[in-house]
Amino acid sequence: MSEDRLNRLEEKLAFQEHSLTEMSDTLYRQQQEIDALKEHQRELAERIRVLQDKGSGASEEEVPPHY
């Protein structure tokens, strides 16, 4: 194998390794963001559930206290 060809292959390999590392880092950051968004969504869903539970305690025919 010629020296020039070997150098080109090494350059390609180095570029691919660098690209793979960048993609892996990006994927990791995206997964962290997805996990944070899922947790935030769970918290919001729980808050909505609590508010709905509080709201369902009052009867629709009941007169509000300010009347």
mmJSON file of the N, C-alpha and C atoms, coordinates in Angstrom:
{"data_MODEL":{"atom_site":{
"group_PDB":["ATOM","ATOM","ATOM","ATOM","ATOM","ATOM","ATOM","ATOM","ATOM","ATOM","ATOM","ATOM","ATOM","ATOM","ATOM","ATOM","ATOM","ATOM","ATOM","ATOM","ATOM","ATOM","ATOM","ATOM","ATOM","ATOM","ATOM","ATOM","ATOM","ATOM","ATOM","ATOM","ATOM","ATOM","ATOM","ATOM","ATOM","ATOM","ATOM","ATOM","ATOM","ATOM","ATOM","ATOM","ATOM","ATOM","ATOM","ATOM","ATOM","ATOM","ATOM","ATOM","ATOM","ATOM","ATOM","ATOM","ATOM","ATOM","ATOM","ATOM","ATOM","ATOM","ATOM","ATOM","ATOM","ATOM","ATOM","ATOM","ATOM","ATOM","ATOM","ATOM","ATOM","ATOM","ATOM","ATOM","ATOM","ATOM","ATOM","ATOM","ATOM","ATOM","ATOM","ATOM","ATOM","ATOM","ATOM","ATOM","ATOM","ATOM","ATOM","ATOM","ATOM","ATOM","ATOM","ATOM","ATOM","ATOM","ATOM","ATOM","ATOM","ATOM","ATOM","ATOM","ATOM","ATOM","ATOM","ATOM","ATOM","ATOM","ATOM","ATOM","ATOM","ATOM","ATOM","ATOM","ATOM","ATOM","ATOM","ATOM","ATOM","ATOM","ATOM","ATOM","ATOM","ATOM","ATOM","ATOM","ATOM","ATOM","ATOM","ATOM","ATOM","ATOM","ATOM","ATOM","ATOM","ATOM","ATOM","ATOM","ATOM","ATOM","ATOM","ATOM","ATOM","ATOM","ATOM","ATOM","ATOM","ATOM","ATOM","ATOM","ATOM","ATOM","ATOM","ATOM","ATOM","ATOM","ATOM","ATOM","ATOM","ATOM","ATOM","ATOM","ATOM","ATOM","ATOM","ATOM","ATOM","ATOM","ATOM","ATOM","ATOM","ATOM","ATOM","ATOM","ATOM","ATOM","ATOM","ATOM","ATOM","ATOM","ATOM","ATOM","ATOM","ATOM","ATOM","ATOM","ATOM","ATOM","ATOM","ATOM","ATOM","ATOM","ATOM","ATOM","ATOM","ATOM","ATOM","ATOM","ATOM"],
"id":[1,2,3,4,5,6,7,8,9,10,11,12,13,14,15,16,17,18,19,20,21,22,23,24,25,26,27,28,29,30,31,32,33,34,35,36,37,38,39,40,41,42,43,44,45,46,47,48,49,50,51,52,53,54,55,56,57,58,59,60,61,62,63,64,65,66,67,68,69,70,71,72,73,74,75,76,77,78,79,80,81,82,83,84,85,86,87,88,89,90,91,92,93,94,95,96,97,98,99,100,101,102,103,104,105,106,107,108,109,110,111,112,113,114,115,116,117,118,119,120,121,122,123,124,125,126,127,128,129,130,131,132,133,134,135,136,137,138,139,140,141,142,143,144,145,146,147,148,149,150,151,152,153,154,155,156,157,158,159,160,161,162,163,164,165,166,167,168,169,170,171,172,173,174,175,176,177,178,179,180,181,182,183,184,185,186,187,188,189,190,191,192,193,194,195,196,197,198,199,200,201],
"type_symbol":["N","C","C","N","C","C","N","C","C","N","C","C","N","C","C","N","C","C","N","C","C","N","C","C","N","C","C","N","C","C","N","C","C","N","C","C","N","C","C","N","C","C","N","C","C","N","C","C","N","C","C","N","C","C","N","C","C","N","C","C","N","C","C","N","C","C","N","C","C","N","C","C","N","C","C","N","C","C","N","C","C","N","C","C","N","C","C","N","C","C","N","C","C","N","C","C","N","C","C","N","C","C","N","C","C","N","C","C","N","C","C","N","C","C","N","C","C","N","C","C","N","C","C","N","C","C","N","C","C","N","C","C","N","C","C","N","C","C","N","C","C","N","C","C","N","C","C","N","C","C","N","C","C","N","C","C","N","C","C","N","C","C","N","C","C","N","C","C","N","C","C","N","C","C","N","C","C","N","C","C","N","C","C","N","C","C","N","C","C","N","C","C","N","C","C","N","C","C","N","C","C"],
"label_atom_id":["N","CA","C","N","CA","C","N","CA","C","N","CA","C","N","CA","C","N","CA","C","N","CA","C","N","CA","C","N","CA","C","N","CA","C","N","CA","C","N","CA","C","N","CA","C","N","CA","C","N","CA","C","N","CA","C","N","CA","C","N","CA","C","N","CA","C","N","CA","C","N","CA","C","N","CA","C","N","CA","C","N","CA","C","N","CA","C","N","CA","C","N","CA","C","N","CA","C","N","CA","C","N","CA","C","N","CA","C","N","CA","C","N","CA","C","N","CA","C","N","CA","C","N","CA","C","N","CA","C","N","CA","C","N","CA","C","N","CA","C","N","CA","C","N","CA","C","N","CA","C","N","CA","C","N","CA","C","N","CA","C","N","CA","C","N","CA","C","N","CA","C","N","CA","C","N","CA","C","N","CA","C","N","CA","C","N","CA","C","N","CA","C","N","CA","C","N","CA","C","N","CA","C","N","CA","C","N","CA","C","N","CA","C","N","CA","C","N","CA","C","N","CA","C","N","CA","C","N","CA","C","N","CA","C"],
"label_alt_id":[null,null,null,null,null,null,null,null,null,null,null,null,null,null,null,null,null,null,null,null,null,null,null,null,null,null,null,null,null,null,null,null,null,null,null,null,null,null,null,null,null,null,null,null,null,null,null,null,null,null,null,null,null,null,null,null,null,null,null,null,null,null,null,null,null,null,null,null,null,null,null,null,null,null,null,null,null,null,null,null,null,null,null,null,null,null,null,null,null,null,null,null,null,null,null,null,null,null,null,null,null,null,null,null,null,null,null,null,null,null,null,null,null,null,null,null,null,null,null,null,null,null,null,null,null,null,null,null,null,null,null,null,null,null,null,null,null,null,null,null,null,null,null,null,null,null,null,null,null,null,null,null,null,null,null,null,null,null,null,null,null,null,null,null,null,null,null,null,null,null,null,null,null,null,null,null,null,null,null,null,null,null,null,null,null,null,null,null,null,null,null,null,null,null,null,null,null,null,null,null,null],
"label_comp_id":["MET","MET","MET","SER","SER","SER","GLU","GLU","GLU","ASP","ASP","ASP","ARG","ARG","ARG","LEU","LEU","LEU","ASN","ASN","ASN","ARG","ARG","ARG","LEU","LEU","LEU","GLU","GLU","GLU","GLU","GLU","GLU","LYS","LYS","LYS","LEU","LEU","LEU","ALA","ALA","ALA","PHE","PHE","PHE","GLN","GLN","GLN","GLU","GLU","GLU","HIS","HIS","HIS","SER","SER","SER","LEU","LEU","LEU","THR","THR","THR","GLU","GLU","GLU","MET","MET","MET","SER","SER","SER","ASP","ASP","ASP","THR","THR","THR","LEU","LEU","LEU","TYR","TYR","TYR","ARG","ARG","ARG","GLN","GLN","GLN","GLN","GLN","GLN","GLN","GLN","GLN","GLU","GLU","GLU","ILE","ILE","ILE","ASP","ASP","ASP","ALA","ALA","ALA","LEU","LEU","LEU","LYS","LYS","LYS","GLU","GLU","GLU","HIS","HIS","HIS","GLN","GLN","GLN","ARG","ARG","ARG","GLU","GLU","GLU","LEU","LEU","LEU","ALA","ALA","ALA","GLU","GLU","GLU","ARG","ARG","ARG","ILE","ILE","ILE","ARG","ARG","ARG","VAL","VAL","VAL","LEU","LEU","LEU","GLN","GLN","GLN","ASP","ASP","ASP","LYS","LYS","LYS","GLY","GLY","GLY","SER","SER","SER","GLY","GLY","GLY","ALA","ALA","ALA","SER","SER","SER","GLU","GLU","GLU","GLU","GLU","GLU","GLU","GLU","GLU","VAL","VAL","VAL","PRO","PRO","PRO","PRO","PRO","PRO","HIS","HIS","HIS","TYR","TYR","TYR"],
"label_asym_id":["A","A","A","A","A","A","A","A","A","A","A","A","A","A","A","A","A","A","A","A","A","A","A","A","A","A","A","A","A","A","A","A","A","A","A","A","A","A","A","A","A","A","A","A","A","A","A","A","A","A","A","A","A","A","A","A","A","A","A","A","A","A","A","A","A","A","A","A","A","A","A","A","A","A","A","A","A","A","A","A","A","A","A","A","A","A","A","A","A","A","A","A","A","A","A","A","A","A","A","A","A","A","A","A","A","A","A","A","A","A","A","A","A","A","A","A","A","A","A","A","A","A","A","A","A","A","A","A","A","A","A","A","A","A","A","A","A","A","A","A","A","A","A","A","A","A","A","A","A","A","A","A","A","A","A","A","A","A","A","A","A","A","A","A","A","A","A","A","A","A","A","A","A","A","A","A","A","A","A","A","A","A","A","A","A","A","A","A","A","A","A","A","A","A","A","A","A","A","A","A","A"],
"label_entity_id":["1","1","1","1","1","1","1","1","1","1","1","1","1","1","1","1","1","1","1","1","1","1","1","1","1","1","1","1","1","1","1","1","1","1","1","1","1","1","1","1","1","1","1","1","1","1","1","1","1","1","1","1","1","1","1","1","1","1","1","1","1","1","1","1","1","1","1","1","1","1","1","1","1","1","1","1","1","1","1","1","1","1","1","1","1","1","1","1","1","1","1","1","1","1","1","1","1","1","1","1","1","1","1","1","1","1","1","1","1","1","1","1","1","1","1","1","1","1","1","1","1","1","1","1","1","1","1","1","1","1","1","1","1","1","1","1","1","1","1","1","1","1","1","1","1","1","1","1","1","1","1","1","1","1","1","1","1","1","1","1","1","1","1","1","1","1","1","1","1","1","1","1","1","1","1","1","1","1","1","1","1","1","1","1","1","1","1","1","1","1","1","1","1","1","1","1","1","1","1","1","1"],
"label_seq_id":[1,1,1,2,2,2,3,3,3,4,4,4,5,5,5,6,6,6,7,7,7,8,8,8,9,9,9,10,10,10,11,11,11,12,12,12,13,13,13,14,14,14,15,15,15,16,16,16,17,17,17,18,18,18,19,19,19,20,20,20,21,21,21,22,22,22,23,23,23,24,24,24,25,25,25,26,26,26,27,27,27,28,28,28,29,29,29,30,30,30,31,31,31,32,32,32,33,33,33,34,34,34,35,35,35,36,36,36,37,37,37,38,38,38,39,39,39,40,40,40,41,41,41,42,42,42,43,43,43,44,44,44,45,45,45,46,46,46,47,47,47,48,48,48,49,49,49,50,50,50,51,51,51,52,52,52,53,53,53,54,54,54,55,55,55,56,56,56,57,57,57,58,58,58,59,59,59,60,60,60,61,61,61,62,62,62,63,63,63,64,64,64,65,65,65,66,66,66,67,67,67],
"pdbx_PDB_ins_code":[null,null,null,null,null,null,null,null,null,null,null,null,null,null,null,null,null,null,null,null,null,null,null,null,null,null,null,null,null,null,null,null,null,null,null,null,null,null,null,null,null,null,null,null,null,null,null,null,null,null,null,null,null,null,null,null,null,null,null,null,null,null,null,null,null,null,null,null,null,null,null,null,null,null,null,null,null,null,null,null,null,null,null,null,null,null,null,null,null,null,null,null,null,null,null,null,null,null,null,null,null,null,null,null,null,null,null,null,null,null,null,null,null,null,null,null,null,null,null,null,null,null,null,null,null,null,null,null,null,null,null,null,null,null,null,null,null,null,null,null,null,null,null,null,null,null,null,null,null,null,null,null,null,null,null,null,null,null,null,null,null,null,null,null,null,null,null,null,null,null,null,null,null,null,null,null,null,null,null,null,null,null,null,null,null,null,null,null,null,null,null,null,null,null,null,null,null,null,null,null,null],
"Cartn_x":[0.857,0.0,0.904,0.574,1.422,1.234,2.226,2.209,1.071,0.866,-0.191,-1.566,-1.779,-3.074,-3.298,-2.276,-2.368,-2.715,-2.107,-2.403,-3.859,-4.354,-5.758,-6.704,-6.403,-7.243,-7.218,-6.052,-5.941,-6.731,-6.678,-7.44,-8.941,-9.383,-10.803,-11.245,-10.408,-10.728,-10.813,-9.87,-9.873,-11.127,-11.512,-12.715,-13.954,-14.035,-15.193,-15.254,-14.124,-14.1,-14.57,-14.114,-14.522,-16.031,-16.523,-17.957,-18.791,-18.333,-19.04,-19.091,-17.996,-17.956,-18.92,-18.943,-19.87,-21.321,-21.635,-23.005,-23.39,-22.465,-22.727,-22.993,-22.189,-22.391,-23.736,-24.087,-25.367,-26.52,-26.418,-27.456,-27.608,-26.505,-26.546,-27.26,-26.896,-27.542,-29.037,-29.404,-30.819,-31.573,-30.968,-31.624,-31.804,-30.803,-30.925,-32.085,-32.205,-33.293,-34.649,-34.717,-35.966,-36.363,-35.399,-35.684,-36.2,-35.58,-36.016,-37.429,-37.712,-39.045,-40.102,-39.765,-40.703,-41.016,-39.996,-40.209,-41.085,-40.82,-41.625,-43.078,-43.264,-44.616,-45.331,-44.623,-45.227,-45.651,-44.79,-45.118,-46.349,-46.413,-47.579,-48.842,-48.747,-49.912,-50.408,-49.483,-49.866,-50.534,-49.993,-50.615,-52.018,-52.196,-53.528,-54.476,-54.002,-54.841,-55.279,-54.341,-54.663,-55.687,-55.489,-56.434,-57.808,-57.849,-59.132,-59.819,-59.048,-59.614,-60.202,-59.509,-60.007,-61.267,-61.288,-62.429,-63.644,-63.46,-64.593,-65.276,-64.716,-65.314,-66.532,-66.619,-67.743,-68.866,-70.058,-71.215,-71.542,-72.057,-72.396,-73.597,-74.482,-75.678,-75.426,-74.304,-73.974,-73.749,-74.293,-74.131,-72.76,-72.002,-70.689,-70.804,-69.788,-69.869,-70.082,-69.785,-69.948,-71.407,-72.343,-73.749,-74.483],
"Cartn_y":[-1.166,0.0,1.232,2.172,3.363,4.275,5.064,5.997,7.007,7.487,8.467,7.863,6.653,5.994,5.74,5.323,5.085,6.383,7.485,8.784,9.193,8.981,9.324,8.49,7.188,6.319,6.754,7.128,7.597,8.894,9.782,11.032,10.752,9.844,9.488,8.864,7.996,7.353,8.395,9.321,10.362,11.225,11.57,12.365,11.604,10.328,9.535,9.381,9.199,9.104,10.416,11.52,12.835,13.033,12.681,12.819,11.944,10.735,9.816,10.362,10.921,11.511,12.687,13.549,14.686,14.215,13.215,12.703,12.068,11.358,10.731,11.794,12.842,13.935,14.622,14.836,15.465,14.582,13.304,12.363,12.348,12.384,12.404,13.662,14.822,16.079,16.057,15.522,15.442,14.53,13.419,12.511,13.168,13.94,14.665,15.659,16.352,17.319,16.605,15.481,14.705,14.259,13.772,13.334,14.492,15.673,16.845,17.254,17.224,17.587,16.591,15.315,14.305,14.547,14.856,15.127,16.368,17.397,18.616,18.323,17.505,17.137,16.364,15.464,14.708,15.644,16.631,17.59,18.41,18.854,19.629,18.785,17.541,16.658,16.451,16.322,16.157,17.422,18.586,19.848,19.988,19.603,19.663,18.724,17.523,16.554,17.095,17.697,18.26,19.382,20.247,21.352,20.831,19.798,19.219,18.58,17.918,17.314,18.384,19.503,20.604,21.197,21.34,21.933,21.029,19.74,18.82,18.673,19.238,19.152,20.044,21.104,22.035,21.576,21.688,21.312,22.418,22.053,23.045,23.882,23.333,24.043,24.842,24.67,25.362,26.846,27.71,29.139,29.527,30.301,30.731,31.556,31.577,32.241,33.754,34.387,35.848,36.268,35.33,35.685,35.745],
"Cartn_z":[0.0,0.0,0.0,-0.859,-0.962,0.246,0.512,1.653,1.51,0.29,0.029,0.316,-0.133,0.081,1.568,2.251,3.691,4.427,4.041,4.657,4.433,3.217,2.921,3.771,3.907,4.728,6.2,6.682,8.062,8.266,7.284,7.366,7.388,6.53,6.493,7.814,8.347,9.619,10.735,10.775,11.799,11.668,10.436,10.206,10.675,10.362,10.767,12.285,12.923,14.378,15.007,14.457,14.95,14.747,13.568,13.279,14.21,14.44,15.326,16.758,17.214,18.55,18.647,17.639,17.63,17.64,16.833,16.79,18.125,18.724,20.016,21.084,21.094,22.05,21.836,20.585,20.267,20.71,20.45,20.855,22.373,23.085,24.551,25.046,24.497,24.904,24.589,23.444,23.085,24.04,24.432,25.368,26.727,27.153,28.415,28.35,27.224,27.048,27.01,26.339,26.283,27.685,28.454,29.827,30.672,30.534,31.295,30.875,29.582,29.097,29.565,29.598,30.092,31.564,32.342,33.773,33.95,33.174,33.24,32.849,31.837,31.405,32.51,33.182,34.291,35.417,35.736,36.788,36.412,35.159,34.708,34.73,34.313,34.329,35.756,36.698,38.099,38.629,38.276,38.706,38.135,36.878,36.26,36.977,37.296,37.99,39.348,40.083,41.397,41.255,40.276,40.067,39.664,38.845,38.454,39.649,40.511,41.709,42.629,42.766,43.591,42.978,41.678,40.981,40.975,40.99,40.918,42.276,43.334,44.654,44.796,44.041,44.13,43.216,43.73,42.933,41.93,40.774,39.767,40.197,41.028,41.456,42.719,43.328,44.558,44.28,45.139,44.973,45.491,44.721,45.177,46.465,47.301,48.599,48.507,47.395,47.314,47.036,46.888,46.675,47.972],
"occupancy":[1.0,1.0,1.0,1.0,1.0,1.0,1.0,1.0,1.0,1.0,1.0,1.0,1.0,1.0,1.0,1.0,1.0,1.0,1.0,1.0,1.0,1.0,1.0,1.0,1.0,1.0,1.0,1.0,1.0,1.0,1.0,1.0,1.0,1.0,1.0,1.0,1.0,1.0,1.0,1.0,1.0,1.0,1.0,1.0,1.0,1.0,1.0,1.0,1.0,1.0,1.0,1.0,1.0,1.0,1.0,1.0,1.0,1.0,1.0,1.0,1.0,1.0,1.0,1.0,1.0,1.0,1.0,1.0,1.0,1.0,1.0,1.0,1.0,1.0,1.0,1.0,1.0,1.0,1.0,1.0,1.0,1.0,1.0,1.0,1.0,1.0,1.0,1.0,1.0,1.0,1.0,1.0,1.0,1.0,1.0,1.0,1.0,1.0,1.0,1.0,1.0,1.0,1.0,1.0,1.0,1.0,1.0,1.0,1.0,1.0,1.0,1.0,1.0,1.0,1.0,1.0,1.0,1.0,1.0,1.0,1.0,1.0,1.0,1.0,1.0,1.0,1.0,1.0,1.0,1.0,1.0,1.0,1.0,1.0,1.0,1.0,1.0,1.0,1.0,1.0,1.0,1.0,1.0,1.0,1.0,1.0,1.0,1.0,1.0,1.0,1.0,1.0,1.0,1.0,1.0,1.0,1.0,1.0,1.0,1.0,1.0,1.0,1.0,1.0,1.0,1.0,1.0,1.0,1.0,1.0,1.0,1.0,1.0,1.0,1.0,1.0,1.0,1.0,1.0,1.0,1.0,1.0,1.0,1.0,1.0,1.0,1.0,1.0,1.0,1.0,1.0,1.0,1.0,1.0,1.0,1.0,1.0,1.0,1.0,1.0,1.0],
"B_iso_or_equiv":[0.0,0.0,0.0,0.0,0.0,0.0,0.0,0.0,0.0,0.0,0.0,0.0,0.0,0.0,0.0,0.0,0.0,0.0,0.0,0.0,0.0,0.0,0.0,0.0,0.0,0.0,0.0,0.0,0.0,0.0,0.0,0.0,0.0,0.0,0.0,0.0,0.0,0.0,0.0,0.0,0.0,0.0,0.0,0.0,0.0,0.0,0.0,0.0,0.0,0.0,0.0,0.0,0.0,0.0,0.0,0.0,0.0,0.0,0.0,0.0,0.0,0.0,0.0,0.0,0.0,0.0,0.0,0.0,0.0,0.0,0.0,0.0,0.0,0.0,0.0,0.0,0.0,0.0,0.0,0.0,0.0,0.0,0.0,0.0,0.0,0.0,0.0,0.0,0.0,0.0,0.0,0.0,0.0,0.0,0.0,0.0,0.0,0.0,0.0,0.0,0.0,0.0,0.0,0.0,0.0,0.0,0.0,0.0,0.0,0.0,0.0,0.0,0.0,0.0,0.0,0.0,0.0,0.0,0.0,0.0,0.0,0.0,0.0,0.0,0.0,0.0,0.0,0.0,0.0,0.0,0.0,0.0,0.0,0.0,0.0,0.0,0.0,0.0,0.0,0.0,0.0,0.0,0.0,0.0,0.0,0.0,0.0,0.0,0.0,0.0,0.0,0.0,0.0,0.0,0.0,0.0,0.0,0.0,0.0,0.0,0.0,0.0,0.0,0.0,0.0,0.0,0.0,0.0,0.0,0.0,0.0,0.0,0.0,0.0,0.0,0.0,0.0,0.0,0.0,0.0,0.0,0.0,0.0,0.0,0.0,0.0,0.0,0.0,0.0,0.0,0.0,0.0,0.0,0.0,0.0,0.0,0.0,0.0,0.0,0.0,0.0],
"pdbx_formal_charge":[null,null,null,null,null,null,null,null,null,null,null,null,null,null,null,null,null,null,null,null,null,null,null,null,null,null,null,null,null,null,null,null,null,null,null,null,null,null,null,null,null,null,null,null,null,null,null,null,null,null,null,null,null,null,null,null,null,null,null,null,null,null,null,null,null,null,null,null,null,null,null,null,null,null,null,null,null,null,null,null,null,null,null,null,null,null,null,null,null,null,null,null,null,null,null,null,null,null,null,null,null,null,null,null,null,null,null,null,null,null,null,null,null,null,null,null,null,null,null,null,null,null,null,null,null,null,null,null,null,null,null,null,null,null,null,null,null,null,null,null,null,null,null,null,null,null,null,null,null,null,null,null,null,null,null,null,null,null,null,null,null,null,null,null,null,null,null,null,null,null,null,null,null,null,null,null,null,null,null,null,null,null,null,null,null,null,null,null,null,null,null,null,null,null,null,null,null,null,null,null,null],
"auth_seq_id":[1,1,1,2,2,2,3,3,3,4,4,4,5,5,5,6,6,6,7,7,7,8,8,8,9,9,9,10,10,10,11,11,11,12,12,12,13,13,13,14,14,14,15,15,15,16,16,16,17,17,17,18,18,18,19,19,19,20,20,20,21,21,21,22,22,22,23,23,23,24,24,24,25,25,25,26,26,26,27,27,27,28,28,28,29,29,29,30,30,30,31,31,31,32,32,32,33,33,33,34,34,34,35,35,35,36,36,36,37,37,37,38,38,38,39,39,39,40,40,40,41,41,41,42,42,42,43,43,43,44,44,44,45,45,45,46,46,46,47,47,47,48,48,48,49,49,49,50,50,50,51,51,51,52,52,52,53,53,53,54,54,54,55,55,55,56,56,56,57,57,57,58,58,58,59,59,59,60,60,60,61,61,61,62,62,62,63,63,63,64,64,64,65,65,65,66,66,66,67,67,67],
"auth_comp_id":["MET","MET","MET","SER","SER","SER","GLU","GLU","GLU","ASP","ASP","ASP","ARG","ARG","ARG","LEU","LEU","LEU","ASN","ASN","ASN","ARG","ARG","ARG","LEU","LEU","LEU","GLU","GLU","GLU","GLU","GLU","GLU","LYS","LYS","LYS","LEU","LEU","LEU","ALA","ALA","ALA","PHE","PHE","PHE","GLN","GLN","GLN","GLU","GLU","GLU","HIS","HIS","HIS","SER","SER","SER","LEU","LEU","LEU","THR","THR","THR","GLU","GLU","GLU","MET","MET","MET","SER","SER","SER","ASP","ASP","ASP","THR","THR","THR","LEU","LEU","LEU","TYR","TYR","TYR","ARG","ARG","ARG","GLN","GLN","GLN","GLN","GLN","GLN","GLN","GLN","GLN","GLU","GLU","GLU","ILE","ILE","ILE","ASP","ASP","ASP","ALA","ALA","ALA","LEU","LEU","LEU","LYS","LYS","LYS","GLU","GLU","GLU","HIS","HIS","HIS","GLN","GLN","GLN","ARG","ARG","ARG","GLU","GLU","GLU","LEU","LEU","LEU","ALA","ALA","ALA","GLU","GLU","GLU","ARG","ARG","ARG","ILE","ILE","ILE","ARG","ARG","ARG","VAL","VAL","VAL","LEU","LEU","LEU","GLN","GLN","GLN","ASP","ASP","ASP","LYS","LYS","LYS","GLY","GLY","GLY","SER","SER","SER","GLY","GLY","GLY","ALA","ALA","ALA","SER","SER","SER","GLU","GLU","GLU","GLU","GLU","GLU","GLU","GLU","GLU","VAL","VAL","VAL","PRO","PRO","PRO","PRO","PRO","PRO","HIS","HIS","HIS","TYR","TYR","TYR"],
"auth_asym_id":["A","A","A","A","A","A","A","A","A","A","A","A","A","A","A","A","A","A","A","A","A","A","A","A","A","A","A","A","A","A","A","A","A","A","A","A","A","A","A","A","A","A","A","A","A","A","A","A","A","A","A","A","A","A","A","A","A","A","A","A","A","A","A","A","A","A","A","A","A","A","A","A","A","A","A","A","A","A","A","A","A","A","A","A","A","A","A","A","A","A","A","A","A","A","A","A","A","A","A","A","A","A","A","A","A","A","A","A","A","A","A","A","A","A","A","A","A","A","A","A","A","A","A","A","A","A","A","A","A","A","A","A","A","A","A","A","A","A","A","A","A","A","A","A","A","A","A","A","A","A","A","A","A","A","A","A","A","A","A","A","A","A","A","A","A","A","A","A","A","A","A","A","A","A","A","A","A","A","A","A","A","A","A","A","A","A","A","A","A","A","A","A","A","A","A","A","A","A","A","A","A"],
"auth_atom_id":["N","CA","C","N","CA","C","N","CA","C","N","CA","C","N","CA","C","N","CA","C","N","CA","C","N","CA","C","N","CA","C","N","CA","C","N","CA","C","N","CA","C","N","CA","C","N","CA","C","N","CA","C","N","CA","C","N","CA","C","N","CA","C","N","CA","C","N","CA","C","N","CA","C","N","CA","C","N","CA","C","N","CA","C","N","CA","C","N","CA","C","N","CA","C","N","CA","C","N","CA","C","N","CA","C","N","CA","C","N","CA","C","N","CA","C","N","CA","C","N","CA","C","N","CA","C","N","CA","C","N","CA","C","N","CA","C","N","CA","C","N","CA","C","N","CA","C","N","CA","C","N","CA","C","N","CA","C","N","CA","C","N","CA","C","N","CA","C","N","CA","C","N","CA","C","N","CA","C","N","CA","C","N","CA","C","N","CA","C","N","CA","C","N","CA","C","N","CA","C","N","CA","C","N","CA","C","N","CA","C","N","CA","C","N","CA","C","N","CA","C","N","CA","C","N","CA","C","N","CA","C","N","CA","C"],
"pdbx_PDB_model_num":[1,1,1,1,1,1,1,1,1,1,1,1,1,1,1,1,1,1,1,1,1,1,1,1,1,1,1,1,1,1,1,1,1,1,1,1,1,1,1,1,1,1,1,1,1,1,1,1,1,1,1,1,1,1,1,1,1,1,1,1,1,1,1,1,1,1,1,1,1,1,1,1,1,1,1,1,1,1,1,1,1,1,1,1,1,1,1,1,1,1,1,1,1,1,1,1,1,1,1,1,1,1,1,1,1,1,1,1,1,1,1,1,1,1,1,1,1,1,1,1,1,1,1,1,1,1,1,1,1,1,1,1,1,1,1,1,1,1,1,1,1,1,1,1,1,1,1,1,1,1,1,1,1,1,1,1,1,1,1,1,1,1,1,1,1,1,1,1,1,1,1,1,1,1,1,1,1,1,1,1,1,1,1,1,1,1,1,1,1,1,1,1,1,1,1,1,1,1,1,1,1]
}}}
